[in-house]
Amino acid sequence: MTSRVPVLLSSSSVFPEPTAAAFQLAAALGYDGVEVMVWTDVVSQDAGALRGLSTHYDVPVLSVHAPCLLVTQRVWSPDPWERLRKAAELAETLGAPTVVVHPPFTWQREYARNFAEGLAAVADRFPGLRFAVENMYPVRMAGRQFVPYVPGWDPTDAGYPSYTLDLSHCAASHSDPLEMADRMGAGLAHVHLGDGTGEGRDEHLVPGRGTQPCGELLSSLAGRGFTGAVAVEVATRGAKSRAVREADLRAALEFARQHLTASSPVDA
């Protein structure tokens, strides 16, 4: 078993192909594992089906993204706490150490009111898991900006034990991912690797094709004492063919491996 930082393929990166395709592509390209984005694809919700795919392709599930998106508000249950508990059960069953979760939406008033306390209670129930709260971004529409998250898009403002750092979201929020990593400190548990141009929208470009310091962030992880995983989360829905999608995912993996190997010390 290597001590290198595992590079995972997020199942969201193969959309609109189904969850099963993520395992097939991860195996073919040499990824270390898969991050399962739980969404409306029933396979992504089913521990037995996911275990079968993991075994068949010999690719472990190393993180689970709880169903936090607008399109997944009815997956498993309309209750966000129940969705988070089920995501934790899924991760525990599959042996994945990390559950990725978003801050509450502003309209989820009950969920938002006790989010930190409730998250701590769920973490106590699943002591082997890290619940890594992800940085998000303001939404810009028609020249106006609003923040659809409580207490905000930056989870370090509230403070949680564990975080997911998403570089594409940093681009969309016009924030410096290296500074954000500094604020996350020892709580940095997981990285979503994607690029962006800073145009104010969530682009999830292949790393190296935007303006974010993706390589610099990756090479700083060793100096930060990082013990988590890096999940490639890029948008390939515009790929003209499976071959183009595969080429993009191969390029992202090669970028990650190159820069994770080129470690540099940081004052974190």
C-alpha positions as CSV (number, residue, x, y, z in Angstrom):
1,M,0.0,0.0,0.0
2,T,1.4,3.3,-1.0
3,S,1.6,6.3,1.3
4,R,0.8,8.8,-1.5
5,V,-2.3,10.9,-1.4
6,P,-5.1,8.9,-3.1
7,V,-6.6,10.5,-6.2
8,L,-10.3,9.7,-6.5
9,L,-12.7,10.0,-9.4
10,S,-15.9,11.7,-8.4
11,S,-18.9,10.0,-10.1
12,S,-20.1,13.5,-10.9
13,S,-17.2,13.8,-13.3
14,V,-18.7,11.2,-15.7
15,F,-22.2,12.9,-15.9
16,P,-24.4,12.3,-17.9
17,E,-23.1,8.8,-17.8
18,P,-24.3,6.8,-14.7
19,T,-22.5,6.0,-11.5
20,A,-21.3,2.6,-12.8
21,A,-19.3,4.4,-15.5
22,A,-17.2,6.1,-12.8
23,F,-16.0,2.8,-11.5
24,Q,-15.2,1.5,-15.0
25,L,-13.3,4.7,-16.0
26,A,-11.5,4.9,-12.6
27,A,-10.2,1.3,-13.1
28,A,-9.3,1.9,-16.8
29,L,-7.4,5.1,-16.0
30,G,-5.7,4.0,-12.8
31,Y,-7.4,6.2,-10.2
32,D,-7.0,5.1,-6.6
33,G,-10.7,5.1,-5.8
34,V,-14.1,6.7,-6.4
35,E,-16.1,9.4,-4.7
36,V,-19.7,8.5,-4.9
37,M,-22.0,11.6,-5.5
38,V,-25.3,10.4,-4.1
39,W,-28.0,11.7,-6.6
40,T,-31.0,10.5,-8.5
41,D,-29.2,7.6,-10.0
42,V,-30.5,4.7,-7.8
43,V,-27.2,2.9,-8.0
44,S,-25.5,5.9,-6.2
45,Q,-28.0,5.3,-3.3
46,D,-27.5,1.5,-3.0
47,A,-24.7,0.1,-0.8
48,G,-25.1,-3.4,-2.4
49,A,-24.8,-2.1,-5.9
50,L,-21.9,0.1,-5.1
51,R,-20.1,-2.7,-3.3
52,G,-20.6,-4.9,-6.3
53,L,-19.1,-2.3,-8.7
54,S,-16.2,-1.7,-6.3
55,T,-15.5,-5.4,-6.2
56,H,-15.9,-6.0,-9.9
57,Y,-13.6,-3.2,-10.9
58,D,-11.3,-3.5,-7.9
59,V,-11.8,0.2,-7.1
60,P,-12.6,1.2,-3.5
61,V,-15.1,3.9,-2.5
62,L,-13.1,6.3,-0.5
63,S,-15.6,9.2,0.0
64,V,-19.3,9.7,-0.2
65,H,-20.9,13.1,-1.2
66,A,-24.1,13.5,0.7
67,P,-27.2,14.5,-1.4
68,C,-27.0,18.3,-0.9
69,L,-27.8,19.6,-4.4
70,L,-31.0,21.2,-5.4
71,V,-31.8,18.2,-7.6
72,T,-31.3,15.7,-4.7
73,Q,-33.5,17.3,-2.1
74,R,-35.9,14.3,-2.2
75,V,-33.3,11.6,-2.4
76,W,-33.9,9.1,0.4
77,S,-35.9,11.7,2.4
78,P,-37.0,15.3,2.3
79,D,-35.4,15.6,5.8
80,P,-31.7,16.8,5.3
81,W,-30.7,15.2,8.6
82,E,-32.0,11.8,7.4
83,R,-30.1,12.3,4.1
84,L,-26.9,13.0,6.0
85,R,-27.4,10.0,8.3
86,K,-28.0,7.7,5.3
87,A,-24.9,9.1,3.6
88,A,-23.0,8.3,6.7
89,E,-24.4,4.8,6.8
90,L,-23.5,4.3,3.2
91,A,-19.9,5.5,3.8
92,E,-19.5,3.3,6.9
93,T,-20.8,0.2,5.0
94,L,-18.5,0.8,2.1
95,G,-15.4,1.6,4.3
96,A,-15.2,5.2,3.0
97,P,-13.6,7.5,5.7
98,T,-15.1,10.8,4.4
99,V,-18.6,12.2,3.9
100,V,-18.7,15.5,2.0
101,V,-21.5,17.9,3.1
102,H,-22.6,21.4,2.0
103,P,-23.6,24.2,4.3
104,P,-27.4,24.5,4.7
105,F,-29.4,26.5,2.1
106,T,-31.0,29.6,3.5
107,W,-34.5,28.1,3.2
108,Q,-33.6,25.1,5.2
109,R,-34.3,27.0,8.4
110,E,-34.7,24.2,10.9
111,Y,-31.6,22.4,9.5
112,A,-29.6,25.6,9.5
113,R,-30.6,26.6,13.0
114,N,-28.8,23.7,14.6
115,F,-26.4,22.7,11.9
116,A,-23.2,22.7,13.8
117,E,-24.7,20.9,16.8
118,G,-26.5,18.4,14.6
119,L,-23.4,17.7,12.6
120,A,-21.5,17.1,15.8
121,A,-24.2,14.7,17.0
122,V,-24.1,12.7,13.7
123,A,-20.3,12.6,13.9
124,D,-20.5,11.2,17.4
125,R,-22.8,8.4,16.1
126,F,-20.2,7.6,13.3
127,P,-16.8,8.1,15.0
128,G,-14.9,6.5,12.2
129,L,-16.0,9.2,9.7
130,R,-14.9,12.7,8.9
131,F,-17.8,15.0,7.9
132,A,-16.0,17.5,5.7
133,V,-18.0,20.8,5.1
134,E,-17.4,22.2,1.7
135,N,-16.7,25.8,0.7
136,M,-19.3,27.1,-1.7
137,Y,-19.8,30.5,-3.5
138,P,-22.2,33.4,-4.0
139,V,-24.6,33.2,-6.9
140,R,-24.5,36.1,-9.4
141,M,-27.6,36.7,-11.5
142,A,-28.5,39.7,-13.7
143,G,-25.7,41.8,-12.2
144,R,-26.7,41.0,-8.6
145,Q,-25.2,38.7,-6.0
146,F,-26.8,36.7,-3.2
147,V,-25.6,34.0,-0.9
148,P,-27.9,31.0,-0.7
149,Y,-26.1,29.4,2.3
150,V,-26.3,29.8,6.1
151,P,-24.3,31.3,7.7
152,G,-22.4,31.8,4.5
153,W,-20.5,30.2,1.6
154,D,-17.2,30.0,3.5
155,P,-17.4,27.3,6.2
156,T,-14.3,28.6,8.0
157,D,-16.3,31.6,9.1
158,A,-18.5,29.3,11.2
159,G,-15.8,26.8,12.1
160,Y,-16.1,23.0,11.8
161,P,-13.8,20.1,12.7
162,S,-13.3,19.0,9.0
163,Y,-13.5,20.7,5.6
164,T,-13.6,20.0,1.9
165,L,-11.6,22.5,-0.2
166,D,-13.1,22.9,-3.7
167,L,-10.9,24.9,-6.0
168,S,-13.6,25.5,-8.6
169,H,-15.8,27.0,-5.9
170,C,-12.8,29.2,-4.9
171,A,-12.7,30.5,-8.4
172,A,-16.5,31.2,-8.3
173,S,-16.2,33.0,-5.0
174,H,-13.0,35.0,-6.0
175,S,-11.2,33.6,-3.0
176,D,-7.6,32.4,-2.7
177,P,-7.5,28.6,-2.2
178,L,-4.1,28.7,-0.5
179,E,-5.4,31.2,2.0
180,M,-8.5,29.1,2.5
181,A,-6.4,26.0,3.1
182,D,-4.5,28.0,5.7
183,R,-7.7,28.9,7.5
184,M,-8.9,25.3,7.4
185,G,-5.6,24.2,8.9
186,A,-5.6,20.7,10.4
187,G,-9.3,20.5,9.5
188,L,-8.5,20.2,5.8
189,A,-9.7,16.6,5.2
190,H,-10.6,16.5,1.5
191,V,-9.9,18.3,-1.7
192,H,-12.2,18.6,-4.8
193,L,-9.9,19.2,-7.7
194,G,-11.3,21.3,-10.5
195,D,-10.3,24.6,-12.1
196,G,-12.1,27.9,-12.9
197,T,-11.5,31.2,-14.5
198,G,-13.0,33.4,-11.8
199,E,-15.9,34.4,-14.0
200,G,-18.3,34.0,-11.0
201,R,-19.8,30.7,-11.9
202,D,-18.9,27.1,-11.0
203,E,-17.0,25.8,-14.0
204,H,-15.2,22.6,-12.7
205,L,-12.6,22.7,-15.5
206,V,-9.9,20.2,-15.9
207,P,-7.0,21.4,-13.6
208,G,-4.6,23.5,-15.5
209,R,-7.2,24.9,-17.9
210,G,-8.3,27.8,-15.6
211,T,-6.6,30.4,-13.5
212,Q,-6.5,28.7,-10.1
213,P,-3.3,27.7,-8.4
214,C,-4.3,24.0,-8.5
215,G,-0.7,22.7,-8.8
216,E,0.5,24.9,-6.0
217,L,-2.3,23.8,-3.7
218,L,-1.6,20.1,-4.4
219,S,2.1,20.5,-3.9
220,S,1.5,22.2,-0.5
221,L,-0.5,19.3,0.9
222,A,2.4,17.3,2.2
223,G,3.7,20.3,4.2
224,R,0.2,20.8,5.6
225,G,0.2,17.2,7.0
226,F,-2.7,16.4,4.8
227,T,-4.0,12.8,5.4
228,G,-7.1,12.9,3.2
229,A,-7.8,12.3,-0.5
230,V,-8.0,14.4,-3.6
231,A,-11.2,13.9,-5.7
232,V,-11.2,15.0,-9.3
233,E,-14.5,16.8,-9.7
234,V,-14.6,18.2,-13.3
235,A,-17.5,18.8,-15.7
236,T,-17.4,16.6,-18.8
237,R,-21.0,16.8,-19.8
238,G,-19.9,18.8,-22.9
239,A,-17.5,16.1,-24.1
240,K,-18.4,15.1,-27.7
241,S,-17.6,11.5,-27.1
242,R,-16.5,8.9,-24.5
243,A,-13.0,9.2,-25.8
244,V,-12.9,12.9,-25.1
245,R,-14.3,12.4,-21.6
246,E,-11.7,9.7,-21.0
247,A,-8.9,12.0,-22.2
248,D,-10.1,14.8,-19.9
249,L,-10.2,12.5,-16.9
250,R,-6.8,11.0,-17.7
251,A,-5.3,14.6,-18.0
252,A,-6.8,15.5,-14.6
253,L,-5.3,12.4,-13.0
254,E,-1.9,13.0,-14.5
255,F,-2.0,16.7,-13.3
256,A,-2.9,15.6,-9.8
257,R,-0.2,12.9,-9.6
258,Q,2.4,15.2,-11.0
259,H,1.8,18.0,-8.5
260,L,1.2,15.8,-5.5
261,T,4.6,14.3,-6.1
262,A,6.2,17.7,-6.4
263,S,5.7,18.5,-2.7
264,S,6.7,21.9,-1.2
265,P,6.8,23.0,2.4
266,V,4.3,25.6,3.6
267,D,3.8,27.7,6.7
268,A,0.4,26.3,7.6
